[in-house]
Amino acid sequence: SIASIPTSDSTTINKKQLTESKLPDYPKANFNSNESSMNITEKLERALSNIAPFLRDIFIEFSHILTKTLVGSYGQELLPNGLHALKPTASVVE
């Protein structure tokens, strides 16, 4: 027997709902400063400040999968040390 999927069900997702983002709002970076006077750490801090909270959330949410997937060349687990470096109060560049 062949299963059929109903397409006119009232629980079907509306296309408008698919375009709406459910991601949390992260702070936007301010790129108005003079780049030539900044050192490499400051440039990295500024460039990564927006994405760091998002990456932190991904690493924490999927840590059970990533712990088994992300291993070093000698088989060591990399994620526990990486999560430590991504603490909310820690610098983006460590």
N, CA, C and O atoms as a GROMACS GRO file, in nm:
protein
  376
    1SER      N    1   0.084  -0.119   0.000
    1SER     CA    2   0.000   0.000   0.000
    1SER      C    3   0.088   0.124   0.000
    1SER      O    4   0.198   0.124   0.056
    2ILE      N    5   0.040   0.228  -0.062
    2ILE     CA    6   0.114   0.354  -0.071
    2ILE      C    7   0.053   0.454   0.025
    2ILE      O    8  -0.069   0.472   0.028
    3ALA      N    9   0.137   0.518   0.104
    3ALA     CA   10   0.089   0.618   0.199
    3ALA      C   11   0.069   0.750   0.126
    3ALA      O   12   0.146   0.786   0.037
    4SER      N   13  -0.035   0.821   0.165
    4SER     CA   14  -0.058   0.953   0.106
    4SER      C   15  -0.046   1.059   0.214
    4SER      O   16  -0.083   1.038   0.330
    5ILE      N   17   0.007   1.171   0.175
    5ILE     CA   18   0.024   1.283   0.267
    5ILE      C   19  -0.081   1.388   0.235
    5ILE      O   20  -0.083   1.441   0.124
    6PRO      N   21  -0.168   1.418   0.332
    6PRO     CA   22  -0.272   1.518   0.305
    6PRO      C   23  -0.209   1.657   0.287
    6PRO      O   24  -0.119   1.695   0.362
    7THR      N   25  -0.258   1.730   0.190
    7THR     CA   26  -0.204   1.865   0.165
    7THR      C   27  -0.300   1.975   0.204
    7THR      O   28  -0.261   2.091   0.206
    8SER      N   29  -0.423   1.942   0.234
    8SER     CA   30  -0.521   2.045   0.268
    8SER      C   31  -0.553   2.046   0.417
    8SER      O   32  -0.654   2.103   0.458
    9ASP      N   33  -0.470   1.985   0.499
    9ASP     CA   34  -0.492   1.979   0.643
    9ASP      C   35  -0.474   2.118   0.703
    9ASP      O   36  -0.388   2.194   0.658
   10SER      N   37  -0.554   2.151   0.803
   10SER     CA   38  -0.545   2.283   0.866
   10SER      C   39  -0.416   2.301   0.945
   10SER      O   40  -0.380   2.413   0.980
   11THR      N   41  -0.346   2.191   0.975
   11THR     CA   42  -0.220   2.202   1.049
   11THR      C   43  -0.101   2.222   0.957
   11THR      O   44   0.013   2.232   1.004
   12THR      N   45  -0.124   2.228   0.826
   12THR     CA   46  -0.015   2.250   0.731
   12THR      C   47   0.049   2.386   0.756
   12THR      O   48  -0.021   2.483   0.784
   13ILE      N   49   0.179   2.392   0.746
   13ILE     CA   50   0.252   2.516   0.771
   13ILE      C   51   0.227   2.615   0.659
   13ILE      O   52   0.236   2.581   0.541
   14ASN      N   53   0.196   2.736   0.696
   14ASN     CA   54   0.175   2.845   0.601
   14ASN      C   55   0.310   2.890   0.546
   14ASN      O   56   0.408   2.897   0.621
   15LYS      N   57   0.318   2.921   0.416
   15LYS     CA   58   0.445   2.965   0.357
   15LYS      C   59   0.497   3.092   0.422
   15LYS      O   60   0.619   3.110   0.431
   16LYS      N   61   0.409   3.178   0.468
   16LYS     CA   62   0.451   3.302   0.536
   16LYS      C   63   0.525   3.269   0.666
   16LYS      O   64   0.620   3.338   0.702
   17GLN      N   65   0.481   3.164   0.735
   17GLN     CA   66   0.545   3.124   0.860
   17GLN      C   67   0.687   3.076   0.835
   17GLN      O   68   0.774   3.093   0.921
   18LEU      N   69   0.712   3.015   0.718
   18LEU     CA   70   0.845   2.964   0.688
   18LEU      C   71   0.946   3.075   0.669
   18LEU      O   72   1.065   3.056   0.696
   19THR      N   73   0.902   3.192   0.624
   19THR     CA   74   0.996   3.301   0.598
   19THR      C   75   1.029   3.379   0.725
   19THR      O   76   1.129   3.451   0.728
   20GLU      N   77   0.947   3.366   0.828
   20GLU     CA   78   0.973   3.438   0.952
   20GLU      C   79   1.082   3.368   1.031
   20GLU      O   80   1.076   3.246   1.052
   21SER      N   81   1.179   3.443   1.074
   21SER     CA   82   1.291   3.385   1.149
   21SER      C   83   1.253   3.370   1.296
   21SER      O   84   1.194   3.460   1.355
   22LYS      N   85   1.286   3.257   1.352
   22LYS     CA   86   1.262   3.232   1.494
   22LYS      C   87   1.391   3.242   1.575
   22LYS      O   88   1.394   3.208   1.693
   23LEU      N   89   1.498   3.289   1.511
   23LEU     CA   90   1.626   3.300   1.579
   23LEU      C   91   1.625   3.419   1.674
   23LEU      O   92   1.558   3.518   1.647
   24PRO      N   93   1.699   3.410   1.785
   24PRO     CA   94   1.706   3.524   1.877
   24PRO      C   95   1.781   3.640   1.812
   24PRO      O   96   1.862   3.621   1.722
   25ASP      N   97   1.752   3.760   1.860
   25ASP     CA   98   1.822   3.878   1.809
   25ASP      C   99   1.958   3.888   1.874
   25ASP      O  100   1.970   3.885   1.997
   26TYR      N  101   2.061   3.900   1.791
   26TYR     CA  102   2.197   3.918   1.840
   26TYR      C  103   2.241   4.059   1.809
   26TYR      O  104   2.194   4.119   1.712
   27PRO      N  105   2.331   4.114   1.890
   27PRO     CA  106   2.372   4.253   1.868
   27PRO      C  107   2.441   4.270   1.733
   27PRO      O  108   2.512   4.181   1.686
   28LYS      N  109   2.420   4.384   1.673
   28LYS     CA  110   2.484   4.418   1.546
   28LYS      C  111   2.617   4.486   1.574
   28LYS      O  112   2.631   4.561   1.670
   29ALA      N  113   2.715   4.459   1.488
   29ALA     CA  114   2.847   4.519   1.505
   29ALA      C  115   2.847   4.660   1.448
   29ALA      O  116   2.774   4.691   1.354
   30ASN      N  117   2.929   4.744   1.508
   30ASN     CA  118   2.945   4.881   1.460
   30ASN      C  119   3.077   4.888   1.385
   30ASN      O  120   3.183   4.872   1.446
   31PHE      N  121   3.073   4.912   1.255
   31PHE     CA  122   3.193   4.914   1.173
   31PHE      C  123   3.234   5.056   1.135
   31PHE      O  124   3.288   5.077   1.027
   32ASN      N  125   3.211   5.152   1.223
   32ASN     CA  126   3.242   5.291   1.191
   32ASN      C  127   3.381   5.333   1.236
   32ASN      O  128   3.422   5.446   1.206
   33SER      N  129   3.454   5.250   1.306
   33SER     CA  130   3.585   5.291   1.357
   33SER      C  131   3.691   5.279   1.248
   33SER      O  132   3.670   5.215   1.145
   34ASN      N  133   3.804   5.342   1.272
   34ASN     CA  134   3.915   5.344   1.176
   34ASN      C  135   3.991   5.212   1.184
   34ASN      O  136   4.056   5.184   1.285
   35GLU      N  137   3.983   5.129   1.079
   35GLU     CA  138   4.044   4.996   1.081
   35GLU      C  139   4.196   5.000   1.083
   35GLU      O  140   4.258   4.912   1.142
   36SER      N  141   4.256   5.098   1.021
   36SER     CA  142   4.402   5.099   1.012
   36SER      C  143   4.469   5.118   1.147
   36SER      O  144   4.584   5.077   1.166
   37SER      N  145   4.400   5.180   1.241
   37SER     CA  146   4.460   5.203   1.373
   37SER      C  147   4.436   5.087   1.470
   37SER      O  148   4.484   5.091   1.583
   38MET      N  149   4.362   4.985   1.427
   38MET     CA  150   4.329   4.874   1.515
   38MET      C  151   4.431   4.761   1.499
   38MET      O  152   4.479   4.736   1.390
   39ASN      N  153   4.463   4.693   1.612
   39ASN     CA  154   4.551   4.577   1.602
   39ASN      C  155   4.467   4.454   1.564
   39ASN      O  156   4.345   4.462   1.556
   40ILE      N  157   4.534   4.343   1.539
   40ILE     CA  158   4.465   4.223   1.489
   40ILE      C  159   4.362   4.170   1.588
   40ILE      O  160   4.256   4.122   1.547
   41THR      N  161   4.390   4.177   1.717
   41THR     CA  162   4.295   4.130   1.818
   41THR      C  163   4.168   4.213   1.814
   41THR      O  164   4.057   4.159   1.821
   42GLU      N  165   4.183   4.345   1.804
   42GLU     CA  166   4.066   4.432   1.798
   42GLU      C  167   3.984   4.406   1.671
   42GLU      O  168   3.861   4.407   1.675
   43LYS      N  169   4.053   4.383   1.560
   43LYS     CA  170   3.982   4.354   1.435
   43LYS      C  171   3.904   4.223   1.445
   43LYS      O  172   3.790   4.215   1.400
   44LEU      N  173   3.966   4.121   1.504
   44LEU     CA  174   3.898   3.993   1.521
   44LEU      C  175   3.780   4.005   1.618
   44LEU      O  176   3.673   3.950   1.593
   45GLU      N  177   3.801   4.077   1.727
   45GLU     CA  178   3.692   4.098   1.823
   45GLU      C  179   3.572   4.162   1.754
   45GLU      O  180   3.458   4.119   1.773
   46ARG      N  181   3.599   4.263   1.676
   46ARG     CA  182   3.491   4.335   1.608
   46ARG      C  183   3.424   4.247   1.503
   46ARG      O  184   3.301   4.247   1.492
   47ALA      N  185   3.502   4.174   1.427
   47ALA     CA  186   3.446   4.091   1.320
   47ALA      C  187   3.367   3.972   1.375
   47ALA      O  188   3.266   3.934   1.316
   48LEU      N  189   3.412   3.914   1.485
   48LEU     CA  190   3.348   3.793   1.538
   48LEU      C  191   3.245   3.820   1.646
   48LEU      O  192   3.177   3.727   1.690
   49SER      N  193   3.231   3.943   1.691
   49SER     CA  194   3.142   3.972   1.803
   49SER      C  195   2.997   3.938   1.772
   49SER      O  196   2.923   3.899   1.862
   50ASN      N  197   2.955   3.951   1.647
   50ASN     CA  198   2.816   3.918   1.611
   50ASN      C  199   2.791   3.768   1.606
   50ASN      O  200   2.686   3.721   1.650
   51ILE      N  201   2.885   3.695   1.553
   51ILE     CA  202   2.863   3.552   1.528
   51ILE      C  203   2.894   3.466   1.651
   51ILE      O  204   2.843   3.354   1.661
   52ALA      N  205   2.975   3.513   1.742
   52ALA     CA  206   3.016   3.433   1.858
   52ALA      C  207   2.897   3.384   1.941
   52ALA      O  208   2.895   3.266   1.975
   53PRO      N  209   2.798   3.467   1.975
   53PRO     CA  210   2.684   3.415   2.052
   53PRO      C  211   2.607   3.308   1.976
   53PRO      O  212   2.558   3.211   2.036
   54PHE      N  213   2.595   3.325   1.846
   54PHE     CA  214   2.524   3.226   1.763
   54PHE      C  215   2.599   3.094   1.760
   54PHE      O  216   2.539   2.988   1.776
   55LEU      N  217   2.731   3.099   1.740
   55LEU     CA  218   2.812   2.977   1.741
   55LEU      C  219   2.809   2.910   1.877
   55LEU      O  220   2.801   2.787   1.886
   56ARG      N  221   2.814   2.989   1.983
   56ARG     CA  222   2.807   2.935   2.119
   56ARG      C  223   2.676   2.858   2.137
   56ARG      O  224   2.677   2.746   2.190
   57ASP      N  225   2.565   2.916   2.092
   57ASP     CA  226   2.435   2.849   2.104
   57ASP      C  227   2.432   2.718   2.025
   57ASP      O  228   2.378   2.618   2.072
   58ILE      N  229   2.489   2.719   1.905
   58ILE     CA  230   2.493   2.597   1.823
   58ILE      C  231   2.577   2.490   1.891
   58ILE      O  232   2.535   2.375   1.900
   59PHE      N  233   2.695   2.528   1.939
   59PHE     CA  234   2.783   2.430   2.003
   59PHE      C  235   2.719   2.372   2.128
   59PHE      O  236   2.732   2.252   2.153
   60ILE      N  237   2.650   2.453   2.205
   60ILE     CA  238   2.586   2.403   2.327
   60ILE      C  239   2.466   2.315   2.292
   60ILE      O  240   2.449   2.208   2.350
   61GLU      N  241   2.385   2.360   2.197
   61GLU     CA  242   2.265   2.284   2.158
   61GLU      C  243   2.298   2.148   2.099
   61GLU      O  244   2.229   2.050   2.126
   62PHE      N  245   2.405   2.141   2.020
   62PHE     CA  246   2.439   2.016   1.952
   62PHE      C  247   2.566   1.952   2.009
   62PHE      O  248   2.633   1.875   1.940
   63SER      N  249   2.600   1.983   2.133
   63SER     CA  250   2.723   1.931   2.193
   63SER      C  251   2.725   1.779   2.199
   63SER      O  252   2.831   1.718   2.184
   64HIS      N  253   2.609   1.715   2.220
   64HIS     CA  254   2.605   1.569   2.226
   64HIS      C  255   2.645   1.505   2.093
   64HIS      O  256   2.702   1.396   2.092
   65ILE      N  257   2.617   1.571   1.983
   65ILE     CA  258   2.656   1.520   1.852
   65ILE      C  259   2.798   1.562   1.818
   65ILE      O  260   2.879   1.481   1.772
   66LEU      N  261   2.829   1.688   1.843
   66LEU     CA  262   2.960   1.742   1.805
   66LEU      C  263   3.074   1.682   1.886
   66LEU      O  264   3.186   1.674   1.836
   67THR      N  265   3.048   1.640   2.010
   67THR     CA  266   3.154   1.579   2.091
   67THR      C  267   3.206   1.453   2.024
   67THR      O  268   3.326   1.424   2.031
   68LYS      N  269   3.118   1.378   1.960
   68LYS     CA  270   3.159   1.256   1.891
   68LYS      C  271   3.219   1.285   1.754
   68LYS      O  272   3.297   1.205   1.702
   69THR      N  273   3.182   1.398   1.695
   69THR     CA  274   3.223   1.430   1.559
   69THR      C  275   3.353   1.510   1.555
   69THR      O  276   3.440   1.482   1.471
   70LEU      N  277   3.368   1.607   1.643
   70LEU     CA  278   3.486   1.693   1.643
   70LEU      C  279   3.595   1.633   1.731
   70LEU      O  280   3.594   1.650   1.853
   71VAL      N  281   3.688   1.563   1.670
   71VAL     CA  282   3.799   1.503   1.743
   71VAL      C  283   3.930   1.550   1.681
   71VAL      O  284   3.937   1.578   1.561
   72GLY      N  285   4.032   1.558   1.763
   72GLY     CA  286   4.163   1.600   1.716
   72GLY      C  287   4.234   1.491   1.639
   72GLY      O  288   4.183   1.379   1.627
   73SER      N  289   4.350   1.522   1.589
   73SER     CA  290   4.425   1.426   1.507
   73SER      C  291   4.472   1.305   1.589
   73SER      O  292   4.503   1.201   1.532
   74TYR      N  293   4.476   1.318   1.721
   74TYR     CA  294   4.515   1.206   1.807
   74TYR      C  295   4.395   1.147   1.880
   74TYR      O  296   4.412   1.072   1.976
   75GLY      N  297   4.273   1.181   1.835
   75GLY     CA  298   4.152   1.125   1.894
   75GLY      C  299   4.102   1.199   2.016
   75GLY      O  300   4.006   1.153   2.080
   76GLN      N  301   4.162   1.310   2.052
   76GLN     CA  302   4.118   1.384   2.170
   76GLN      C  303   3.990   1.462   2.140
   76GLN      O  304   3.968   1.507   2.028
   77GLU      N  305   3.905   1.476   2.244
   77GLU     CA  306   3.781   1.552   2.228
   77GLU      C  307   3.813   1.700   2.227
   77GLU      O  308   3.885   1.749   2.314
   78LEU      N  309   3.761   1.772   2.129
   78LEU     CA  310   3.789   1.914   2.115
   78LEU      C  311   3.679   2.003   2.170
   78LEU      O  312   3.706   2.116   2.211
   79LEU      N  313   3.556   1.954   2.173
   79LEU     CA  314   3.444   2.039   2.209
   79LEU      C  315   3.446   2.089   2.353
   79LEU      O  316   3.418   2.207   2.375
   80PRO      N  317   3.478   2.007   2.454
   80PRO     CA  318   3.478   2.060   2.591
   80PRO      C  319   3.569   2.182   2.608
   80PRO      O  320   3.531   2.279   2.674
   81ASN      N  321   3.687   2.180   2.548
   81ASN     CA  322   3.776   2.295   2.556
   81ASN      C  323   3.720   2.412   2.476
   81ASN      O  324   3.734   2.527   2.517
   82GLY      N  325   3.658   2.383   2.364
   82GLY     CA  326   3.599   2.488   2.282
   82GLY      C  327   3.483   2.557   2.352
   82GLY      O  328   3.467   2.678   2.341
   83LEU      N  329   3.400   2.480   2.423
   83LEU     CA  330   3.289   2.540   2.497
   83LEU      C  331   3.338   2.629   2.609
   83LEU      O  332   3.278   2.732   2.638
   84HIS      N  333   3.448   2.590   2.671
   84HIS     CA  334   3.506   2.673   2.776
   84HIS      C  335   3.549   2.808   2.720
   84HIS      O  336   3.533   2.911   2.785
   85ALA      N  337   3.603   2.807   2.599
   85ALA     CA  338   3.649   2.931   2.536
   85ALA      C  339   3.533   3.018   2.490
   85ALA      O  340   3.552   3.138   2.467
   86LEU      N  341   3.414   2.961   2.476
   86LEU     CA  342   3.299   3.037   2.427
   86LEU      C  343   3.205   3.082   2.538
   86LEU      O  344   3.086   3.102   2.513
   87LYS      N  345   3.256   3.096   2.658
   87LYS     CA  346   3.172   3.145   2.766
   87LYS      C  347   3.123   3.286   2.733
   87LYS      O  348   3.194   3.362   2.668
   88PRO      N  349   3.002   3.323   2.778
   88PRO     CA  350   2.948   3.455   2.744
   88PRO      C  351   3.035   3.572   2.791
   88PRO      O  352   3.036   3.677   2.727
   89THR      N  353   3.107   3.554   2.899
   89THR     CA  354   3.188   3.664   2.950
   89THR      C  355   3.329   3.663   2.894
   89THR      O  356   3.404   3.759   2.913
   90ALA      N  357   3.366   3.556   2.826
   90ALA     CA  358   3.502   3.545   2.773
   90ALA      C  359   3.517   3.629   2.646
   90ALA      O  360   3.419   3.660   2.578
   91SER      N  361   3.640   3.662   2.617
   91SER     CA  362   3.670   3.734   2.494
   91SER      C  363   3.645   3.643   2.375
   91SER      O  364   3.663   3.521   2.385
   92VAL      N  365   3.605   3.700   2.264
   92VAL     CA  366   3.583   3.622   2.142
   92VAL      C  367   3.715   3.566   2.093
   92VAL      O  368   3.719   3.456   2.038
   93VAL      N  369   3.823   3.639   2.113
   93VAL     CA  370   3.956   3.599   2.067
   93VAL      C  371   4.034   3.548   2.187
   93VAL      O  372   4.067   3.625   2.277
   94GLU      N  373   4.063   3.419   2.187
   94GLU     CA  374   4.144   3.361   2.296
   94GLU      C  375   4.253   3.276   2.239
   94GLU      O  376   4.332   3.218   2.313
   0.00000   0.00000   0.00000
